[in-house]
Amino acid sequence: NIARGLDGAGATFRDVVRLTFYVTDWHPGKIGQFTAGVQAVAQEIDLPDPMPPASLIGVAALYEPAVLVEIEATAVLEG
């Protein structure tokens, strides 16, 4: 969804300067699964390596029970 939103604004993940991940039921033992999930889609969405600065915030729930992760991306485009 983020890739589509960026595309609609004429941007890509190369224009993203900040990511925030909201993860339900977070605990540090999940970091391996989380990292593997990000790596699994990184090439497909052309996520730069290294990634832009990111925060991971544990939350009790998101807008639907089946949603486990929500991502917020901030992109900057030259004017």
C-alpha positions as CSV (number, residue, x, y, z in Angstrom):
1,N,0.0,0.0,0.0
2,I,2.8,2.4,0.8
3,A,4.5,1.7,-2.6
4,R,1.2,2.6,-4.3
5,G,0.8,5.7,-2.3
6,L,4.3,6.8,-3.0
7,D,3.8,6.1,-6.7
8,G,0.7,8.2,-6.7
9,A,2.8,11.1,-5.4
10,G,5.5,10.5,-8.0
11,A,7.8,9.1,-5.3
12,T,9.5,5.7,-4.5
13,F,11.0,4.2,-1.4
14,R,14.2,6.0,-2.4
15,D,12.5,9.2,-1.4
16,V,11.5,7.9,2.0
17,V,13.4,9.6,4.8
18,R,11.7,8.0,7.8
19,L,9.7,4.8,8.6
20,T,7.6,4.0,11.6
21,F,6.4,0.5,12.2
22,Y,3.5,-0.2,14.6
23,V,3.5,-3.8,15.6
24,T,0.8,-5.6,17.7
25,D,1.8,-7.7,20.8
26,W,5.4,-6.7,20.4
27,H,8.2,-8.2,22.4
28,P,12.0,-8.3,21.6
29,G,11.8,-12.0,20.8
30,K,9.9,-11.1,17.6
31,I,12.8,-9.1,16.1
32,G,14.0,-12.1,14.0
33,Q,10.6,-12.6,12.4
34,F,10.1,-8.9,11.9
35,T,13.5,-8.5,10.2
36,A,12.9,-11.5,8.0
37,G,9.5,-10.0,6.9
38,V,11.1,-6.7,6.0
39,Q,13.9,-8.5,4.1
40,A,11.4,-10.7,2.2
41,V,9.8,-7.7,0.6
42,A,12.8,-5.3,0.4
43,Q,13.9,-6.1,-3.1
44,E,10.3,-6.3,-4.4
45,I,9.6,-2.7,-3.3
46,D,13.1,-1.4,-3.9
47,L,13.7,-0.6,-0.3
48,P,17.2,1.0,-0.1
49,D,20.0,-0.6,1.8
50,P,20.7,0.7,4.3
51,M,17.0,1.5,5.2
52,P,16.0,5.0,6.1
53,P,15.9,5.7,9.8
54,A,13.0,3.7,11.4
55,S,11.2,3.3,14.7
56,L,9.3,0.2,15.9
57,I,6.5,0.9,18.3
58,G,4.6,-1.9,20.1
59,V,0.9,-1.4,20.3
60,A,-2.0,-3.4,21.9
61,A,-4.1,-3.5,18.7
62,L,-4.6,-1.8,15.3
63,Y,-7.8,-1.0,13.5
64,E,-8.7,-4.7,12.8
65,P,-7.7,-7.8,14.8
66,A,-6.1,-9.5,11.7
67,V,-3.8,-6.5,11.1
68,L,-0.5,-7.1,12.9
69,V,1.7,-4.4,11.4
70,E,1.1,-0.9,10.2
71,I,3.8,1.2,8.5
72,E,4.0,5.0,8.3
73,A,6.4,6.4,5.7
74,T,7.6,10.0,5.3
75,A,8.9,10.9,1.9
76,V,10.5,14.2,0.7
77,L,10.4,15.2,-2.9
78,E,12.4,18.0,-4.5
79,G,10.1,20.9,-5.4
